[in-house]
Amino acid sequence: MKVSDLRGILNYVPSYREKVFVIALDGAVLAGDNISNLILDIAVLWSLRIRTVLVHGAGQQIKDLSAQTATPISNYDGSGITDPATLSVALTAANRLTHEIMEGLTSVDMRCIYPNAIIAHPVGIIDGIDQQHTGKVERVDEDLLRRVLAEDIVPVIPPLGFDGAGRTFRVNSDAVALAVARALRAVKLIFVTANDKLTRGGEVIQHMSVDEAAAYQKSCPDEIPPELRSKVAHGIGACRDGIDRVHIVNGKVDEALLSEVFLNEGIGTMIYANQYQSIRRAMKKDVQSIQNLIKRAVQSQEILPRTRAMILQQLNDYYVFEVDRNVLGCVALHPDAEGRRAEVACLYVSASHENQGIGRRLLAYVEKVAREAGIEELFALSTQTFAFFEQKGGFSAVSPDILPAKRREQWEKSGRNSRVLAKDLRSQPATMPV
């Protein structure tokens, strides 16, 4: 990561500060040479007040230990039968790895703890076969984890769980990570693996919606490496359970974790929840709400005044962000006559809901609409929010000469001296809502 990337990091920090990230570390990654760099990345996240919970697998370590002790084990990921001998190997390998992680965290002056926060019960009998000591997560002790996080202590959670009688069960680490993320309402679940990002038809997948991921999983199962199939399945489950972002990133790459979190394009594959479920096209009944919403911005000369007739004339260009039937944000996308360029206008969010990512979500939505319509370039005029377009949307300041003739004439007559910004959709990556 370059020093210049620090500016990009600062754009994200306010949105993530005091939020929870659950980082699922694959055992194969922890067996490699990059573990010390991963520990440093985690330390950076904590220094930025991002609450991080570590969940780790131990499949590679169980495999290695079974070979050393000549203990036959049929599977290593906690999804098959766990007999007493397998449980013994799993306990030794997982606890040893937990200790190594805690040693690494301690070496960078971080406090950490192994909490018994995973309450599990036996999987039971499947297809007539007793799974013995294989368990599944019953619940997560959310209160315990939140108290630990509040004390600036990093929870380190192995793929093990306990029942009320004190018995230990081997559980799948991906399932543990999902359960912890769900319980803590994490904003991100990050699977750090030993694999590169996903591909489809030979093309790298940088990001896809949860619905796209489910379709991909169903139609292209053979394109998903065996080691990533559980990550994709649990990632889909996480997004459907309210986790906004799931990332799959190659932990063997130096600075992979920070690059995925803080760089706009990332270096892994991101699965995201449907962030647009509260955004819809404006209707006639919304006109008064839009006018009331932007009244404050009009008074501060942030937005041009719009009469009811003006909004109605271009109603199909307007979109609103709605919560409980209350319009809390709006934006307009005005295509030009040729349909190759469009203006982003009237972007505004209620003062009561500022700094929650709604503006960026609205901007990302109309950009998505524009791309689907074949629009090649977006432009915007702004007197006070140009920094938002530049820093959050990837727009750049340009000369007013790029404006369509009619819009250029309006710009000159207004006397507002608005800055003109533009984004080439053919070469610039899509804006992703936080």
C-alpha positions as CSV (number, residue, x, y, z in Angstrom):
1,M,0.0,0.0,0.0
2,K,1.4,3.4,-1.0
3,V,1.6,6.4,1.2
4,S,-0.9,8.1,-1.1
5,D,-3.4,5.5,-0.3
6,L,-3.7,6.9,3.2
7,R,-6.0,9.6,1.9
8,G,-8.3,6.9,0.7
9,I,-8.2,5.2,4.0
10,L,-9.3,8.4,5.7
11,N,-12.5,8.3,3.6
12,Y,-13.6,5.0,5.1
13,V,-12.5,5.4,8.7
14,P,-15.4,7.5,9.9
15,S,-17.9,4.9,8.6
16,Y,-16.1,2.0,10.2
17,R,-15.0,3.6,13.6
18,E,-16.5,1.6,16.5
19,K,-18.1,-0.9,14.1
20,V,-17.4,-4.6,14.3
21,F,-15.5,-6.6,11.7
22,V,-15.4,-10.4,12.0
23,I,-12.2,-11.8,10.4
24,A,-12.2,-15.5,9.6
25,L,-8.7,-16.8,9.3
26,D,-8.2,-20.0,7.4
27,G,-5.8,-22.5,8.9
28,A,-3.9,-22.8,5.7
29,V,-3.1,-19.1,5.8
30,L,-2.0,-19.2,9.4
31,A,0.4,-22.1,8.5
32,G,2.1,-19.8,5.9
33,D,4.7,-17.1,6.1
34,N,2.4,-14.1,6.1
35,I,0.8,-14.5,9.6
36,S,3.0,-11.7,11.1
37,N,1.8,-9.3,8.4
38,L,-1.8,-10.3,9.0
39,I,-1.4,-9.6,12.7
40,L,0.0,-6.1,11.9
41,D,-3.0,-5.5,9.6
42,I,-5.3,-6.4,12.5
43,A,-3.4,-4.1,14.8
44,V,-3.9,-1.2,12.3
45,L,-7.7,-1.8,12.2
46,W,-7.7,-1.7,16.0
47,S,-5.7,1.5,16.0
48,L,-8.4,3.0,13.9
49,R,-11.0,2.0,16.5
50,I,-12.5,-0.8,14.3
51,R,-13.6,-3.6,16.7
52,T,-12.2,-6.8,15.3
53,V,-13.2,-10.4,16.3
54,L,-10.9,-13.2,15.1
55,V,-12.3,-16.6,14.2
56,H,-9.9,-19.1,13.0
57,G,-10.0,-22.5,11.3
58,A,-7.5,-25.3,12.0
59,G,-8.0,-27.7,9.1
60,Q,-4.4,-27.5,7.9
61,Q,-3.1,-27.9,11.4
62,I,-5.4,-30.9,12.1
63,K,-4.2,-32.5,8.9
64,D,-0.5,-32.0,9.8
65,L,-1.0,-33.3,13.3
66,S,-2.9,-36.3,12.2
67,A,0.0,-37.2,9.9
68,Q,2.5,-36.7,12.7
69,T,0.5,-38.9,15.1
70,A,-0.7,-41.4,12.5
71,T,-4.3,-40.7,13.5
72,P,-6.6,-41.4,10.7
73,I,-9.1,-38.5,10.1
74,S,-11.6,-38.5,7.3
75,N,-12.2,-34.7,7.2
76,Y,-10.5,-31.6,8.6
77,D,-13.1,-28.9,8.5
78,G,-15.6,-29.9,11.2
79,S,-18.3,-31.0,8.8
80,G,-18.0,-34.8,9.1
81,I,-17.9,-37.4,11.9
82,T,-15.7,-36.5,14.9
83,D,-14.8,-39.6,16.8
84,P,-12.8,-39.3,20.1
85,A,-9.4,-39.6,18.4
86,T,-10.3,-36.9,15.9
87,L,-11.6,-34.6,18.7
88,S,-8.3,-35.1,20.6
89,V,-6.3,-34.1,17.5
90,A,-8.6,-31.2,16.8
91,L,-8.4,-29.9,20.3
92,T,-4.6,-30.0,20.3
93,A,-4.2,-28.4,16.9
94,A,-6.9,-25.7,17.4
95,N,-5.7,-24.7,20.9
96,R,-2.1,-24.6,19.8
97,L,-3.0,-22.3,16.9
98,T,-5.1,-20.0,19.2
99,H,-2.1,-19.7,21.4
100,E,0.2,-18.8,18.4
101,I,-2.3,-16.1,17.3
102,M,-2.4,-14.7,20.8
103,E,1.4,-14.7,20.9
104,G,1.4,-12.7,17.7
105,L,-1.1,-10.2,19.0
106,T,0.8,-9.8,22.2
107,S,4.0,-9.1,20.2
108,V,2.3,-5.9,18.8
109,D,1.1,-4.8,22.2
110,M,-2.5,-5.9,21.8
111,R,-4.6,-7.5,24.5
112,C,-6.5,-10.7,23.6
113,I,-8.5,-13.5,25.1
114,Y,-10.0,-16.9,24.2
115,P,-13.6,-16.5,25.4
116,N,-15.9,-19.5,25.7
117,A,-18.6,-17.6,23.8
118,I,-19.6,-20.4,21.4
119,I,-22.4,-22.5,22.8
120,A,-22.8,-25.6,20.7
121,H,-24.9,-28.8,20.6
122,P,-24.2,-32.1,18.8
123,V,-25.2,-32.4,15.2
124,G,-26.7,-35.7,16.1
125,I,-27.5,-38.5,13.7
126,I,-27.5,-37.8,10.0
127,D,-28.6,-40.5,7.5
128,G,-28.5,-43.0,10.3
129,I,-24.9,-42.2,11.3
130,D,-24.0,-40.6,14.6
131,Q,-21.7,-37.6,14.0
132,Q,-20.5,-38.0,17.6
133,H,-18.4,-35.0,18.7
134,T,-19.2,-32.8,15.7
135,G,-21.3,-29.9,16.8
136,K,-23.1,-26.8,15.4
137,V,-23.5,-23.4,16.9
138,E,-26.6,-23.0,19.1
139,R,-25.9,-19.5,20.1
140,V,-23.2,-16.9,20.6
141,D,-22.7,-15.2,24.0
142,E,-23.1,-11.7,22.6
143,D,-22.9,-9.9,25.9
144,L,-19.6,-11.5,26.7
145,L,-18.0,-10.6,23.4
146,R,-19.3,-7.0,23.6
147,R,-17.9,-6.5,27.1
148,V,-14.5,-7.9,25.8
149,L,-14.5,-5.5,22.8
150,A,-15.5,-2.6,25.0
151,E,-12.3,-3.2,27.0
152,D,-10.2,-3.0,23.8
153,I,-9.5,-6.8,24.0
154,V,-9.4,-8.9,20.8
155,P,-11.5,-12.1,21.1
156,V,-9.7,-15.1,19.4
157,I,-12.2,-17.9,18.7
158,P,-11.2,-21.4,17.5
159,P,-13.5,-23.9,15.7
160,L,-14.7,-25.4,19.0
161,G,-17.8,-25.0,21.0
162,F,-19.1,-26.0,24.5
163,D,-22.5,-27.2,25.6
164,G,-24.2,-26.6,29.0
165,A,-22.6,-29.7,30.4
166,G,-19.1,-28.5,29.6
167,R,-18.6,-30.9,26.7
168,T,-16.5,-29.8,23.7
169,F,-17.6,-30.1,20.1
170,R,-15.7,-29.5,16.9
171,V,-17.6,-27.0,14.7
172,N,-17.0,-25.5,11.3
173,S,-15.1,-22.2,11.6
174,D,-17.0,-20.6,8.7
175,A,-20.3,-21.3,10.6
176,V,-18.8,-19.9,13.7
177,A,-17.7,-16.7,11.9
178,L,-21.2,-16.3,10.5
179,A,-22.8,-16.8,13.8
180,V,-20.5,-14.3,15.5
181,A,-21.1,-11.7,12.8
182,R,-24.8,-12.2,13.0
183,A,-24.8,-11.9,16.8
184,L,-22.7,-8.7,16.9
185,R,-24.4,-7.2,13.8
186,A,-21.0,-6.8,12.2
187,V,-20.7,-4.5,9.2
188,K,-18.1,-6.9,7.5
189,L,-17.3,-10.6,7.5
190,I,-13.9,-11.2,6.0
191,F,-12.8,-14.6,5.0
192,V,-9.0,-14.6,4.8
193,T,-8.1,-17.7,2.7
194,A,-5.1,-19.2,0.9
195,N,-6.9,-18.7,-2.5
196,D,-7.2,-15.9,-5.0
197,K,-10.5,-14.2,-5.7
198,L,-13.3,-16.0,-7.5
199,T,-13.6,-16.2,-11.2
200,R,-16.5,-16.8,-13.7
201,G,-15.7,-17.9,-17.2
202,G,-12.1,-17.0,-16.7
203,E,-13.0,-13.5,-15.6
204,V,-12.1,-12.3,-12.1
205,I,-15.2,-11.4,-10.0
206,Q,-14.5,-8.3,-7.9
207,H,-17.9,-7.9,-6.4
208,M,-21.4,-9.4,-6.8
209,S,-24.7,-9.0,-5.0
210,V,-26.0,-11.7,-2.8
211,D,-28.5,-12.7,-5.4
212,E,-25.8,-12.9,-8.1
213,A,-23.7,-14.9,-5.7
214,A,-26.5,-17.4,-5.1
215,A,-27.0,-17.7,-8.9
216,Y,-23.3,-18.2,-9.4
217,Q,-23.1,-20.9,-6.7
218,K,-26.0,-22.7,-8.3
219,S,-25.0,-22.4,-12.0
220,C,-21.2,-22.5,-11.7
221,P,-20.4,-24.8,-8.8
222,D,-17.3,-26.3,-10.5
223,E,-15.8,-22.8,-10.9
224,I,-15.6,-22.4,-7.1
225,P,-12.4,-24.0,-5.7
226,P,-13.4,-26.6,-3.1
227,E,-11.7,-24.6,-0.3
228,L,-13.9,-21.6,-1.1
229,R,-17.3,-23.3,-1.4
230,S,-18.0,-23.1,2.3
231,K,-16.9,-19.4,2.3
232,V,-19.3,-18.6,-0.6
233,A,-22.2,-20.5,1.0
234,H,-21.7,-18.8,4.4
235,G,-21.1,-15.5,2.8
236,I,-24.5,-15.7,1.1
237,G,-26.1,-16.6,4.4
238,A,-24.4,-13.7,6.1
239,C,-25.7,-11.1,3.6
240,R,-29.2,-12.5,3.9
241,D,-28.9,-12.3,7.7
242,G,-28.1,-8.6,7.6
243,I,-24.3,-8.4,7.2
244,D,-23.7,-5.6,4.6
245,R,-20.4,-6.9,3.2
246,V,-18.6,-10.3,2.9
247,H,-15.1,-10.4,1.6
248,I,-13.0,-13.3,0.3
249,V,-9.4,-12.3,0.2
250,N,-6.1,-14.1,-0.3
251,G,-4.2,-13.8,3.0
252,K,-0.9,-14.9,1.4
253,V,-0.7,-11.5,-0.3
254,D,1.0,-8.8,1.7
255,E,-1.3,-6.1,3.0
256,A,-4.3,-8.0,1.5
257,L,-6.5,-7.3,4.5
258,L,-6.0,-3.5,4.5
259,S,-6.2,-3.3,0.7
260,E,-9.5,-5.1,0.6
261,V,-11.0,-3.0,3.4
262,F,-9.7,0.5,2.4
263,L,-9.1,0.5,-1.4
264,N,-12.1,1.2,-3.6
265,E,-11.3,-1.6,-6.0
266,G,-10.1,-4.1,-3.3
267,I,-8.0,-7.1,-4.2
268,G,-10.5,-9.9,-3.4
269,T,-14.1,-10.8,-4.1
270,M,-16.9,-9.0,-2.3
271,I,-20.4,-10.2,-1.8
272,Y,-22.8,-7.5,-0.8
273,A,-26.3,-7.4,0.6
274,N,-29.0,-5.6,-1.3
275,Q,-28.2,-2.0,-0.3
276,Y,-30.9,-0.6,-2.6
277,Q,-33.9,-2.2,-1.0
278,S,-34.9,1.2,0.4
279,I,-34.4,3.1,-2.8
280,R,-37.2,3.4,-5.4
281,R,-38.3,5.6,-8.3
282,A,-40.2,8.6,-7.1
283,M,-43.9,8.8,-7.5
284,K,-46.4,11.7,-7.7
285,K,-47.2,11.4,-4.0
286,D,-43.5,12.0,-3.2
287,V,-43.2,15.5,-4.8
288,Q,-44.2,17.4,-1.7
289,S,-41.8,15.2,0.4
290,I,-38.9,15.9,-2.0
291,Q,-39.6,19.7,-1.8
292,N,-39.8,19.6,2.0
293,L,-36.6,17.5,2.2
294,I,-34.5,19.8,0.1
295,K,-35.9,23.0,1.5
296,R,-33.0,23.5,3.9
297,A,-30.4,22.9,1.1
298,V,-32.2,25.4,-1.2
299,Q,-32.1,28.0,1.6
300,S,-28.3,27.4,2.0
301,Q,-27.9,27.6,-1.8
302,E,-26.6,24.1,-1.9
303,I,-29.3,23.0,-4.3
304,L,-31.3,24.9,-6.9
305,P,-35.0,25.5,-6.0
306,R,-37.4,23.1,-7.8
307,T,-41.1,23.9,-8.2
308,R,-43.7,21.1,-8.0
309,A,-44.2,21.5,-11.8
310,M,-40.5,21.2,-12.5
311,I,-40.3,17.9,-10.5
312,L,-43.4,16.5,-12.0
313,Q,-42.1,17.3,-15.5
314,Q,-39.0,15.0,-14.9
315,L,-40.5,12.7,-12.2
316,N,-39.2,9.6,-13.9
317,D,-35.7,10.9,-13.3
318,Y,-36.1,11.1,-9.5
319,Y,-35.3,8.4,-6.9
320,V,-36.0,8.5,-3.2
321,F,-34.6,6.7,-0.2
322,E,-37.5,5.7,2.1
323,V,-37.6,4.2,5.6
324,D,-41.0,3.4,7.2
325,R,-42.7,5.3,4.4
326,N,-40.7,8.5,5.2
327,V,-38.6,10.0,2.4
328,L,-35.1,10.6,3.9
329,G,-33.1,11.1,0.7
330,C,-33.4,11.9,-3.0
331,V,-31.4,12.1,-6.2
332,A,-32.2,12.7,-9.8
333,L,-30.5,11.3,-13.0
334,H,-31.2,13.4,-16.0
335,P,-30.0,11.7,-19.3
336,D,-29.2,14.0,-22.3
337,A,-31.0,13.8,-25.6
338,E,-28.6,11.3,-27.0
339,G,-28.6,9.0,-24.0
340,R,-24.8,8.8,-23.7
341,R,-24.4,11.2,-20.8
342,A,-26.4,12.0,-17.7
343,E,-26.4,14.6,-14.9
344,V,-26.6,13.6,-11.3
345,A,-28.7,16.2,-9.6
346,C,-30.7,17.0,-6.4
347,L,-28.7,14.6,-4.3
348,Y,-29.7,15.3,-0.7
349,V,-30.1,13.4,2.6
350,S,-32.1,14.5,5.6
351,A,-30.0,16.1,8.3
352,S,-31.3,13.5,10.8
353,H,-29.8,10.7,8.7
354,E,-26.5,12.3,7.7
355,N,-23.2,10.3,7.9
356,Q,-24.9,6.9,7.5
357,G,-23.8,6.2,4.0
358,I,-27.2,7.0,2.5
359,G,-25.9,9.7,0.1
360,R,-23.2,7.3,-1.2
361,R,-25.9,4.6,-1.6
362,L,-28.1,6.9,-3.6
363,L,-25.1,7.9,-5.8
364,A,-24.2,4.3,-6.3
365,Y,-27.7,3.4,-7.2
366,V,-28.1,6.0,-10.0
367,E,-24.7,5.1,-11.3
368,K,-25.9,1.5,-11.5
369,V,-29.0,2.7,-13.3
370,A,-26.9,4.7,-15.7
371,R,-24.5,1.8,-16.5
372,E,-27.5,-0.5,-17.2
373,A,-28.9,2.1,-19.6
374,G,-25.6,2.3,-21.5
375,I,-24.8,5.8,-20.4
376,E,-21.0,6.4,-20.8
377,E,-20.5,9.5,-18.6
378,L,-22.0,11.2,-15.6
379,F,-21.5,14.8,-14.7
380,A,-22.6,16.9,-11.7
381,L,-22.7,20.6,-10.8
382,S,-22.0,21.5,-7.2
383,T,-21.2,24.6,-5.0
384,Q,-20.7,22.9,-1.7
385,T,-20.6,19.1,-2.0
386,F,-18.0,18.7,-4.7
387,A,-15.7,17.0,-2.3
388,F,-18.3,14.3,-1.7
389,F,-18.5,13.6,-5.4
390,E,-14.7,13.5,-5.7
391,Q,-13.9,11.4,-2.6
392,K,-16.9,9.1,-2.5
393,G,-18.0,8.8,-6.1
394,G,-14.8,8.9,-8.1
395,F,-15.7,12.1,-9.9
396,S,-13.1,14.6,-11.1
397,A,-13.2,18.4,-11.6
398,V,-13.5,19.3,-15.3
399,S,-14.0,22.3,-17.5
400,P,-17.6,23.6,-18.0
401,D,-16.9,23.1,-21.7
402,I,-17.9,19.5,-21.3
403,L,-21.5,20.4,-20.5
404,P,-24.2,20.0,-23.1
405,A,-25.0,23.3,-24.8
406,K,-28.3,23.9,-23.0
407,R,-26.9,23.0,-19.6
408,R,-23.8,25.2,-20.2
409,E,-26.1,28.1,-20.9
410,Q,-28.0,27.5,-17.7
411,W,-24.8,27.2,-15.8
412,E,-23.6,30.6,-17.1
413,K,-27.0,32.4,-16.4
414,S,-27.2,31.0,-12.8
415,G,-24.2,33.0,-11.6
416,R,-23.6,30.3,-9.0
417,N,-20.1,29.4,-10.3
418,S,-20.8,25.8,-9.6
419,R,-17.9,23.4,-10.0
420,V,-18.4,20.9,-12.8
421,L,-17.4,17.3,-12.1
422,A,-17.5,14.2,-14.3
423,K,-17.0,10.5,-14.2
424,D,-16.3,8.3,-17.2
425,L,-18.2,5.0,-16.6
426,R,-16.2,3.2,-19.3
427,S,-13.0,3.5,-17.4
428,Q,-13.8,4.2,-13.8
429,P,-14.9,1.4,-11.4
430,A,-18.4,1.5,-10.0
431,T,-19.1,3.4,-6.8
432,M,-19.9,0.9,-4.1
433,P,-22.1,1.9,-1.1
434,V,-20.3,1.6,2.3
